[in-house]
């Protein structure tokens, strides 16, 4: 029995990608039309026999399935394309227009596949060129050949190898362009969130200053009015007037600050723990091999402030890993304990990279979010890794 790690690797290679409905429908329709046309061409090129018809049908089914799955599951499409090609060579069939599916599959493995599928596509392009070359050489040696045909055979072999590698390289270039676009979008979103967060922090500080100062004045005047009520009623009345004026001014200031805060926050509900799966999917769609280890959440829903802090810290840490990581491997651990939640995000950092991402605004924002709910956060280099750790109380009153 294969080890569990190998089974998981194969399952990851054959996993499905999220596609829009129109993309899935388009691929299925194009693959269906291709299958009908390819079957007609293959059957028309054969001598009328049951065995030839069955072989052609099986080959076309494999290639059609590969065409249908090429964007939904590039790894599975690659396996189906290999099955069709081996069946074609095993039946001794000539190369045909049906083989165009192989080039389309190699392109999608490089453009949309995971890292394992990406390199499996490269190995298939190189190995496929070798297999096709050997197949054509064997067929040539087993049939009459003239010296003048040798140059043509060599040219065909080189053209086949070049075409297979060109399909993969084109997909790799598209993959690079897609990742650059996604990284730029993620960076702009992170920068916008940082600016908004700084604005909210400034408003929170202003609110704290206003409320703290006003309450201090109110408390002092209230104490003075209490002591002066019997001995000096006029002083007590003046103190109460001061309390009223100060409280009204503080209320006006708080309303203004809340208005600013409301305008700087995004519309809609704040993220919760149930939104983490969508965050993970978004990160994986950017090409990150994300490993998530989550301990079960304890009975009872954690406070909304804790859920928001966990989501925002994970979002910023994953963005930093995407921007500054040396490779596309990121490990996330979320541990729920009876009295606190512990969070860890680890990625490989560049050998010559800084100990922490430049600028530091994201790290400051993460640390402030943890402190806001009574927790703490560290972000530092540990060997070849960059690790973000946070610990926040779950049941303590905030």
Sine and cosine of phi, psi and omega as CSV:
sin_phi,cos_phi,sin_psi,cos_psi,sin_omega,cos_omega
0.00,0.00,0.75,-0.66,-0.02,-1.00
-0.89,0.45,0.53,-0.85,0.04,-1.00
-0.90,0.44,0.47,-0.88,-0.02,-1.00
-0.84,0.54,-0.57,0.82,-0.02,-1.00
-0.89,0.45,-0.63,0.78,0.01,-1.00
-0.94,0.35,-0.62,0.78,0.04,-1.00
-0.88,0.47,-0.67,0.75,0.02,-1.00
-0.90,0.44,-0.62,0.79,0.00,-1.00
-0.90,0.43,-0.69,0.73,0.02,-1.00
-0.91,0.42,-0.67,0.74,0.02,-1.00
-0.88,0.47,-0.62,0.79,0.02,-1.00
-0.91,0.41,-0.62,0.78,0.00,-1.00
-0.92,0.39,-0.52,0.85,-0.05,-1.00
-0.99,-0.11,0.15,0.99,-0.05,-1.00
-0.93,0.37,0.34,-0.94,-0.04,-1.00
-1.00,-0.06,0.59,-0.81,0.08,-1.00
-1.00,-0.09,0.53,-0.85,0.09,-1.00
-0.95,0.31,0.80,-0.60,0.03,-1.00
-0.81,-0.58,0.49,-0.87,0.14,-0.99
-0.95,0.32,0.40,-0.92,-0.07,-1.00
-0.87,0.49,-0.67,0.74,-0.04,-1.00
-0.91,0.41,-0.54,0.84,0.05,-1.00
-0.91,0.41,-0.70,0.72,0.00,-1.00
-0.90,0.43,-0.70,0.72,0.01,-1.00
-0.89,0.45,-0.67,0.74,0.01,-1.00
-0.87,0.49,-0.72,0.70,-0.01,-1.00
-0.89,0.46,-0.66,0.75,-0.01,-1.00
-0.92,0.39,-0.66,0.75,0.00,-1.00
-0.92,0.40,-0.72,0.69,0.01,-1.00
-0.88,0.47,-0.67,0.74,0.01,-1.00
-0.91,0.42,-0.64,0.77,0.03,-1.00
-0.89,0.45,-0.71,0.70,0.04,-1.00
-0.89,0.45,-0.66,0.75,0.04,-1.00
-0.88,0.48,-0.68,0.74,-0.02,-1.00
-0.88,0.47,-0.68,0.73,0.02,-1.00
-0.89,0.45,-0.71,0.71,0.00,-1.00
-0.91,0.41,-0.69,0.72,-0.02,-1.00
-0.90,0.43,-0.64,0.77,0.01,-1.00
-0.90,0.44,-0.66,0.76,0.03,-1.00
-0.89,0.45,-0.68,0.74,0.00,-1.00
-0.91,0.40,-0.68,0.73,-0.04,-1.00
-0.93,0.38,-0.67,0.74,0.01,-1.00
-0.93,0.35,-0.55,0.84,0.01,-1.00
-0.94,0.34,-0.44,0.90,-0.04,-1.00
-1.00,0.04,-0.08,1.00,-0.04,-1.00
-0.98,-0.19,0.43,-0.90,0.21,-0.98
-0.94,0.34,0.61,-0.79,-0.06,-1.00
-0.91,0.42,0.99,-0.15,0.07,-1.00
-0.53,-0.84,0.49,-0.87,-0.04,-1.00
-0.91,0.42,-0.65,0.76,-0.03,-1.00
-0.90,0.43,-0.69,0.73,0.01,-1.00
-0.90,0.44,-0.62,0.78,0.01,-1.00
-0.92,0.40,-0.65,0.76,0.03,-1.00
-0.91,0.41,-0.69,0.72,0.02,-1.00
-0.88,0.47,-0.70,0.71,0.02,-1.00
-0.90,0.44,-0.63,0.78,-0.02,-1.00
-0.91,0.42,-0.70,0.72,0.02,-1.00
-0.89,0.46,-0.66,0.75,0.01,-1.00
-0.90,0.44,-0.70,0.71,-0.01,-1.00
-0.91,0.42,-0.62,0.79,0.03,-1.00
-0.88,0.48,-0.69,0.72,0.00,-1.00
-0.89,0.46,-0.72,0.70,-0.01,-1.00
-0.93,0.38,-0.61,0.80,0.01,-1.00
-0.92,0.40,-0.68,0.73,0.05,-1.00
-0.89,0.46,-0.62,0.79,0.05,-1.00
-0.89,0.45,-0.65,0.76,0.03,-1.00
-0.91,0.42,-0.60,0.80,-0.01,-1.00
-0.95,0.32,-0.53,0.85,-0.10,-1.00
-0.99,-0.13,0.03,1.00,-0.20,-0.98
-0.88,0.47,-0.55,0.83,0.05,-1.00
-0.99,-0.15,-0.49,0.87,0.00,-1.00
-0.95,0.32,-0.66,0.75,0.02,-1.00
-0.53,-0.85,1.00,0.08,-0.03,-1.00
-0.84,0.55,-0.58,0.82,0.01,-1.00
-0.91,0.42,-0.71,0.71,0.04,-1.00
-0.91,0.42,-0.64,0.77,0.04,-1.00
-0.88,0.48,-0.62,0.78,0.03,-1.00
-0.90,0.44,-0.68,0.73,0.03,-1.00
-0.89,0.45,-0.66,0.75,0.02,-1.00
-0.92,0.40,-0.62,0.78,0.03,-1.00
-0.90,0.43,-0.66,0.75,0.07,-1.00
-0.89,0.47,-0.66,0.76,0.02,-1.00
-0.88,0.47,-0.70,0.72,0.03,-1.00
-0.90,0.43,-0.66,0.75,-0.01,-1.00
-0.92,0.39,-0.67,0.74,0.02,-1.00
-0.91,0.40,-0.62,0.79,0.06,-1.00
-0.90,0.43,-0.65,0.76,0.03,-1.00
-0.88,0.48,-0.72,0.69,0.00,-1.00
-0.95,0.31,-0.58,0.81,0.01,-1.00
-0.91,0.42,-0.52,0.85,0.04,-1.00
-1.00,0.08,-0.03,1.00,0.02,-1.00
0.94,0.34,0.49,0.87,-0.04,-1.00
-1.00,0.09,0.48,-0.88,0.03,-1.00
-0.97,0.26,0.47,-0.88,0.16,-0.99
-0.83,0.56,0.59,-0.80,-0.08,-1.00
-0.59,-0.81,0.15,-0.99,0.04,-1.00
-0.86,0.52,-0.34,0.94,0.04,-1.00
-0.86,0.51,-0.46,0.89,-0.06,-1.00
-0.93,0.37,-0.11,0.99,0.01,-1.00
-0.88,0.48,-0.40,0.92,0.03,-1.00
-0.87,0.50,-0.58,0.82,-0.02,-1.00
-0.85,0.52,-0.68,0.74,-0.01,-1.00
-0.92,0.39,-0.64,0.77,0.03,-1.00
-0.90,0.44,-0.63,0.77,-0.01,-1.00
-0.93,0.37,-0.68,0.73,0.04,-1.00
-0.87,0.49,-0.62,0.79,0.04,-1.00
-0.88,0.47,-0.73,0.68,-0.07,-1.00
-0.95,0.31,-0.51,0.86,0.06,-1.00
-0.89,0.46,-0.61,0.79,0.01,-1.00
-0.97,0.23,-0.57,0.82,-0.09,-1.00
-0.99,0.14,-0.62,0.79,-0.18,-0.98
-0.81,-0.58,-0.14,0.99,-0.07,-1.00
-0.97,0.26,0.30,-0.95,0.14,-0.99
-0.92,0.38,0.05,-1.00,-0.04,-1.00
-0.87,0.49,-0.66,0.75,0.02,-1.00
-0.91,0.42,-0.69,0.73,0.02,-1.00
-0.92,0.40,-0.60,0.80,0.03,-1.00
-0.83,0.56,-0.78,0.63,-0.03,-1.00
-0.97,0.24,-0.47,0.88,0.12,-0.99
-0.90,0.43,-0.59,0.81,0.08,-1.00
-0.91,0.43,-0.66,0.75,0.05,-1.00
-0.89,0.45,-0.71,0.70,0.03,-1.00
-0.89,0.46,-0.59,0.81,0.02,-1.00
-0.93,0.36,-0.61,0.80,0.04,-1.00
-0.89,0.45,-0.72,0.69,0.01,-1.00
-0.93,0.36,-0.76,0.65,0.00,-1.00
-0.90,0.44,-0.61,0.79,0.03,-1.00
-0.89,0.45,-0.63,0.77,0.05,-1.00
-0.88,0.47,-0.65,0.76,0.02,-1.00
-0.91,0.41,-0.72,0.70,-0.02,-1.00
-0.89,0.46,-0.70,0.71,0.02,-1.00
-0.89,0.46,-0.65,0.76,0.01,-1.00
-0.89,0.46,-0.73,0.68,0.02,-1.00
-0.89,0.46,-0.64,0.77,0.00,-1.00
-0.89,0.46,-0.71,0.70,0.00,-1.00
-0.93,0.37,-0.59,0.81,0.03,-1.00
-0.90,0.43,-0.70,0.71,0.00,-1.00
-0.89,0.45,-0.69,0.73,0.02,-1.00
-0.90,0.44,-0.57,0.82,0.00,-1.00
-0.94,0.34,-0.67,0.74,-0.03,-1.00
-0.94,0.35,-0.43,0.90,-0.01,-1.00
-1.00,-0.01,0.14,0.99,0.03,-1.00
-0.73,-0.68,0.41,-0.91,0.01,-1.00
-0.85,0.53,0.67,-0.75,-0.04,-1.00
-0.62,-0.78,0.59,-0.81,0.06,-1.00
-0.95,-0.30,0.41,-0.91,-0.04,-1.00
-0.86,0.51,-0.54,0.84,-0.03,-1.00
-0.92,0.38,-0.34,0.94,-0.03,-1.00
-1.00,0.09,-0.20,0.98,-0.05,-1.00
-0.88,0.47,-0.70,0.71,0.00,-1.00
-0.88,0.48,-0.63,0.78,0.02,-1.00
-0.91,0.41,-0.62,0.78,0.01,-1.00
-0.91,0.42,-0.70,0.71,0.03,-1.00
-0.87,0.49,-0.66,0.75,0.02,-1.00
-0.89,0.46,-0.63,0.78,0.02,-1.00
-0.91,0.42,-0.67,0.74,0.01,-1.00
-0.88,0.47,-0.72,0.70,0.01,-1.00
-0.90,0.43,-0.64,0.77,0.01,-1.00
-0.90,0.43,-0.64,0.77,0.01,-1.00
-0.90,0.44,-0.72,0.69,0.01,-1.00
-0.89,0.46,-0.67,0.74,-0.01,-1.00
-0.90,0.43,-0.67,0.74,-0.04,-1.00
-0.91,0.42,-0.67,0.75,0.01,-1.00
-0.90,0.44,-0.72,0.69,0.00,-1.00
-0.93,0.37,-0.58,0.81,0.01,-1.00
-0.89,0.45,-0.65,0.76,0.02,-1.00
-0.88,0.48,-0.69,0.73,-0.01,-1.00
-0.93,0.37,-0.69,0.72,-0.01,-1.00
-0.89,0.45,-0.64,0.77,0.04,-1.00
-0.87,0.49,-0.69,0.72,0.06,-1.00
-0.89,0.46,-0.62,0.78,0.02,-1.00
-0.90,0.44,-0.63,0.78,0.04,-1.00
-0.91,0.41,-0.66,0.76,0.05,-1.00
-0.90,0.44,-0.64,0.77,0.04,-1.00
-0.86,0.51,-0.70,0.72,0.01,-1.00
-0.88,0.47,-0.68,0.74,0.01,-1.00
-0.91,0.42,-0.65,0.76,0.01,-1.00
-0.90,0.44,-0.70,0.72,-0.01,-1.00
-0.92,0.40,-0.62,0.78,0.03,-1.00
-0.89,0.46,-0.66,0.75,0.03,-1.00
-0.90,0.43,-0.70,0.71,-0.01,-1.00
-0.92,0.40,-0.64,0.77,0.03,-1.00
-0.90,0.44,-0.66,0.75,0.04,-1.00
-0.90,0.44,-0.65,0.76,0.03,-1.00
-0.91,0.42,-0.68,0.73,0.01,-1.00
-0.90,0.43,-0.62,0.79,0.00,-1.00
-0.92,0.40,-0.67,0.74,0.02,-1.00
-0.91,0.42,-0.64,0.77,0.03,-1.00
-0.91,0.42,-0.64,0.77,0.01,-1.00
-0.92,0.40,-0.64,0.76,0.02,-1.00
-0.91,0.41,-0.65,0.76,0.03,-1.00
-0.90,0.43,-0.65,0.76,0.03,-1.00
-0.91,0.42,-0.59,0.81,0.02,-1.00
-0.90,0.43,-0.69,0.72,0.02,-1.00
-0.89,0.46,-0.70,0.71,0.01,-1.00
-0.90,0.43,-0.63,0.78,0.00,-1.00
-0.91,0.42,-0.66,0.75,0.03,-1.00
-0.88,0.47,-0.63,0.78,0.03,-1.00
-0.91,0.42,-0.67,0.74,0.01,-1.00
-0.92,0.40,-0.63,0.78,0.03,-1.00
-0.90,0.44,-0.67,0.75,0.02,-1.00
-0.88,0.47,-0.68,0.73,0.00,-1.00
-0.91,0.41,-0.64,0.77,0.03,-1.00
-0.89,0.46,-0.64,0.77,0.03,-1.00
-0.91,0.40,-0.67,0.74,0.03,-1.00
-0.88,0.48,-0.67,0.75,0.00,-1.00
-0.90,0.44,-0.66,0.75,0.03,-1.00
-0.87,0.49,-0.71,0.71,-0.02,-1.00
-0.89,0.45,-0.70,0.71,-0.03,-1.00
-0.90,0.44,-0.77,0.64,-0.06,-1.00
-0.92,0.40,-0.69,0.73,-0.02,-1.00
-0.89,0.46,-0.71,0.71,-0.01,-1.00
-0.91,0.42,-0.72,0.70,-0.05,-1.00
-0.91,0.42,-0.67,0.74,0.02,-1.00
-0.91,0.41,-0.57,0.82,0.05,-1.00
-0.89,0.46,-0.68,0.74,0.03,-1.00
-0.90,0.43,-0.70,0.72,-0.02,-1.00
-0.88,0.48,-0.70,0.71,-0.01,-1.00
-0.89,0.45,-0.71,0.71,-0.01,-1.00
-0.89,0.46,-0.70,0.71,-0.01,-1.00
-0.93,0.37,-0.61,0.80,0.02,-1.00
-0.90,0.43,-0.67,0.74,0.06,-1.00
-0.88,0.47,-0.69,0.73,0.02,-1.00
-0.89,0.45,-0.65,0.76,0.01,-1.00
-0.91,0.42,-0.60,0.80,0.00,-1.00
-0.90,0.44,-0.67,0.74,-0.01,-1.00
-0.96,0.27,-0.51,0.86,-0.07,-1.00
-1.00,0.01,-0.11,0.99,-0.10,-0.99
-0.85,0.53,-0.65,0.76,-0.04,-1.00
-1.00,0.08,-0.68,0.73,-0.11,-0.99
-0.99,0.14,-0.61,0.79,-0.10,-0.99
-0.63,-0.78,0.99,0.12,-0.03,-1.00
-0.85,0.53,-0.58,0.82,0.00,-1.00
-0.90,0.43,-0.65,0.76,0.04,-1.00
-0.90,0.43,-0.62,0.79,0.03,-1.00
-0.90,0.43,-0.67,0.75,0.03,-1.00
-0.89,0.46,-0.67,0.74,0.02,-1.00
-0.89,0.45,-0.63,0.78,0.02,-1.00
-0.90,0.43,-0.66,0.75,0.03,-1.00
-0.90,0.43,-0.60,0.80,0.06,-1.00
-0.90,0.44,-0.66,0.75,0.04,-1.00
-0.89,0.45,-0.66,0.75,0.04,-1.00
-0.86,0.51,-0.72,0.69,-0.01,-1.00
-0.88,0.48,-0.73,0.69,-0.01,-1.00
-0.89,0.45,-0.72,0.70,-0.03,-1.00
-0.90,0.44,-0.68,0.73,-0.02,-1.00
-0.90,0.43,-0.67,0.75,0.02,-1.00
-0.90,0.43,-0.68,0.73,0.02,-1.00
-0.89,0.45,-0.66,0.75,0.02,-1.00
-0.90,0.44,-0.65,0.76,0.02,-1.00
-0.89,0.46,-0.66,0.75,0.04,-1.00
-0.89,0.46,-0.71,0.71,0.01,-1.00
-0.89,0.46,-0.67,0.74,-0.01,-1.00
-0.90,0.43,-0.65,0.76,0.03,-1.00
-0.88,0.47,-0.67,0.75,0.03,-1.00
-0.89,0.45,-0.68,0.73,0.01,-1.00
-0.91,0.41,-0.64,0.77,0.03,-1.00
-0.91,0.42,-0.58,0.81,0.07,-1.00
-0.89,0.46,-0.71,0.71,0.06,-1.00
-0.87,0.49,-0.68,0.73,-0.02,-1.00
-0.90,0.43,-0.64,0.77,0.00,-1.00
-0.90,0.43,-0.59,0.81,-0.02,-1.00
-0.97,0.23,-0.39,0.92,-0.01,-1.00
-1.00,0.00,-0.26,0.97,-0.01,-1.00
-1.00,0.04,0.49,-0.87,0.03,-1.00
-0.93,0.37,0.50,-0.87,0.02,-1.00
-0.96,0.26,0.36,-0.93,0.04,-1.00
1.00,-0.08,0.15,-0.99,-0.04,-1.00
-0.93,0.37,0.46,-0.89,0.04,-1.00
-0.96,0.28,0.50,-0.86,0.00,-1.00
-0.88,0.48,0.52,-0.86,0.03,-1.00
-0.77,-0.64,-0.01,-1.00,-0.01,-1.00
-0.87,0.49,-0.52,0.85,0.00,-1.00
-0.92,0.38,-0.27,0.96,0.01,-1.00
-1.00,0.02,-0.05,1.00,-0.05,-1.00
-0.92,0.40,-0.58,0.81,0.00,-1.00
-0.87,0.49,-0.64,0.77,0.04,-1.00
-0.91,0.41,-0.61,0.79,0.06,-1.00
-0.89,0.45,-0.71,0.71,0.02,-1.00
-0.88,0.48,-0.67,0.74,0.00,-1.00
-0.89,0.45,-0.63,0.78,0.02,-1.00
-0.90,0.43,-0.65,0.76,0.01,-1.00
-0.92,0.38,-0.67,0.74,0.02,-1.00
-0.90,0.44,-0.58,0.81,0.02,-1.00
-0.90,0.44,-0.40,0.92,0.05,-1.00
-0.99,0.15,0.05,1.00,0.06,-1.00
0.99,-0.17,0.13,0.99,-0.03,-1.00
-1.00,0.06,0.72,-0.69,0.14,-0.99
-1.00,0.06,1.00,-0.09,-0.15,-0.99
-0.99,-0.14,0.84,-0.54,0.08,-1.00
-0.95,-0.30,0.88,-0.47,-0.09,-1.00
-0.90,-0.43,0.81,-0.58,0.05,-1.00
-0.85,-0.52,0.93,-0.37,-0.08,-1.00
-0.85,-0.52,0.84,-0.54,0.13,-0.99
-0.96,0.26,0.51,-0.86,-0.02,-1.00
-0.85,0.53,0.63,-0.78,0.05,-1.00
-0.94,0.34,0.70,-0.71,-0.01,-1.00
-0.91,0.42,0.31,-0.95,0.01,-1.00
-0.82,0.57,0.64,-0.77,-0.04,-1.00
1.00,0.00,0.66,-0.75,-0.03,-1.00
-0.97,0.26,0.74,-0.67,0.05,-1.00
-0.88,0.48,0.40,-0.92,0.02,-1.00
-0.84,0.54,0.51,-0.86,-0.03,-1.00
-0.86,0.50,-0.59,0.81,0.01,-1.00
-0.89,0.45,-0.62,0.79,0.03,-1.00
-0.93,0.38,-0.69,0.73,0.01,-1.00
-0.87,0.49,-0.69,0.73,0.02,-1.00
-0.90,0.43,-0.68,0.73,-0.01,-1.00
-0.89,0.45,-0.69,0.72,0.02,-1.00
-0.87,0.49,-0.71,0.70,-0.03,-1.00
-0.90,0.44,-0.74,0.67,-0.07,-1.00
-0.92,0.39,-0.63,0.78,0.02,-1.00
-0.91,0.41,-0.69,0.72,0.05,-1.00
-0.88,0.47,-0.66,0.75,0.00,-1.00
-0.87,0.49,-0.72,0.69,-0.02,-1.00
-0.94,0.34,-0.66,0.75,-0.01,-1.00
-0.90,0.43,-0.65,0.76,0.03,-1.00
-0.93,0.36,-0.58,0.82,0.07,-1.00
-0.89,0.45,-0.69,0.73,0.05,-1.00
-0.89,0.46,-0.65,0.76,0.03,-1.00
-0.90,0.44,-0.63,0.78,0.02,-1.00
-0.91,0.41,-0.62,0.79,-0.06,-1.00
-0.99,0.15,-0.58,0.81,-0.18,-0.98
-0.90,-0.44,-0.11,0.99,-0.05,-1.00
-0.93,0.36,0.53,-0.85,0.01,-1.00
-0.97,0.25,-0.51,0.86,0.06,-1.00
-0.72,-0.69,-0.17,-0.99,-0.09,-1.00
-0.98,-0.21,0.38,0.93,0.00,-1.00
-0.98,-0.19,0.82,-0.57,0.02,-1.00
-0.70,-0.71,0.74,-0.67,0.04,-1.00
-0.94,-0.33,0.73,-0.68,0.02,-1.00
-0.82,-0.57,0.76,-0.65,0.11,-0.99
-0.80,-0.60,0.76,-0.65,0.01,-1.00
-0.80,-0.61,0.96,-0.29,-0.07,-1.00
-0.95,-0.32,0.84,-0.54,0.00,-1.00
-0.98,-0.21,0.90,-0.43,0.04,-1.00
-0.96,-0.29,0.23,-0.97,-0.05,-1.00
-0.84,0.55,-0.54,0.84,-0.09,-1.00
-0.88,-0.47,-0.04,1.00,-0.04,-1.00
-0.34,-0.94,0.23,-0.97,0.11,-0.99
-0.87,-0.50,0.70,-0.71,0.01,-1.00
-0.90,-0.44,0.71,-0.70,-0.12,-0.99
-0.79,-0.61,0.67,-0.74,0.04,-1.00
-0.63,-0.78,0.74,-0.67,0.10,-0.99
-0.79,-0.61,0.82,-0.57,-0.07,-1.00
-0.77,-0.64,0.74,-0.67,0.08,-1.00
-0.65,-0.76,0.38,-0.92,0.03,-1.00
-0.98,0.22,0.77,-0.64,0.01,-1.00
-0.99,-0.15,0.39,-0.92,0.02,-1.00
-0.89,0.46,0.63,-0.78,-0.04,-1.00
-0.83,0.56,-0.60,0.80,-0.02,-1.00
-0.97,-0.24,0.24,0.97,-0.05,-1.00
-0.99,0.16,0.23,-0.97,0.02,-1.00
-0.94,0.33,0.28,-0.96,0.00,-1.00
-0.93,0.38,-0.38,0.92,0.09,-1.00
-0.55,-0.84,0.41,-0.91,-0.02,-1.00
-0.83,0.56,0.58,-0.82,-0.04,-1.00
-0.91,0.41,0.40,-0.92,0.01,-1.00
1.00,-0.01,-0.86,0.51,0.08,-1.00
0.99,0.14,-0.03,1.00,-0.03,-1.00
-0.89,0.45,-0.65,0.76,0.01,-1.00
-0.89,0.46,-0.67,0.74,0.02,-1.00
-0.91,0.41,-0.64,0.77,0.04,-1.00
-0.89,0.46,-0.70,0.71,0.01,-1.00
-0.89,0.47,-0.66,0.75,0.04,-1.00
-0.89,0.45,-0.69,0.72,-0.03,-1.00
-0.90,0.43,-0.66,0.76,0.01,-1.00
-0.92,0.40,-0.59,0.80,0.03,-1.00
-0.90,0.44,-0.67,0.74,0.02,-1.00
-0.91,0.42,-0.68,0.73,-0.01,-1.00
-0.92,0.38,-0.51,0.86,-0.03,-1.00
-0.89,0.46,-0.50,0.86,0.02,-1.00
-0.98,-0.22,0.27,0.96,0.07,-1.00
1.00,0.06,0.28,0.96,-0.02,-1.00
-0.94,-0.33,-0.25,-0.97,0.00,-1.00
-0.60,-0.80,0.33,-0.94,-0.02,-1.00
-0.54,-0.84,0.66,-0.76,0.11,-0.99
-0.81,-0.59,0.56,-0.83,0.05,-1.00
-0.61,-0.79,0.91,-0.41,-0.10,-0.99
-0.40,-0.92,0.32,-0.95,0.08,-1.00
-0.98,0.18,0.69,-0.72,0.07,-1.00
-0.75,-0.66,1.00,-0.09,-0.09,-1.00
0.92,0.39,-0.80,-0.60,0.00,-1.00
-1.00,-0.01,0.12,0.99,-0.02,-1.00
-0.93,-0.36,0.43,-0.90,0.21,-0.98
-0.92,-0.38,0.83,-0.56,-0.17,-0.99
-0.84,-0.55,0.76,-0.65,0.13,-0.99
-0.94,-0.35,0.82,-0.57,0.02,-1.00
-0.81,-0.59,0.68,-0.73,0.04,-1.00
-0.68,-0.73,0.57,-0.82,0.07,-1.00
-0.71,-0.70,0.82,-0.58,-0.07,-1.00
-0.70,-0.71,0.67,-0.74,0.02,-1.00
-0.94,0.35,0.59,-0.81,-0.04,-1.00
-0.98,-0.19,-0.67,0.74,-0.11,-0.99
-0.98,-0.20,-0.21,0.98,-0.01,-1.00
-0.91,0.42,0.54,-0.84,0.05,-1.00
-0.94,0.33,0.71,-0.70,-0.08,-1.00
-0.99,-0.16,0.00,0.00,0.00,0.00
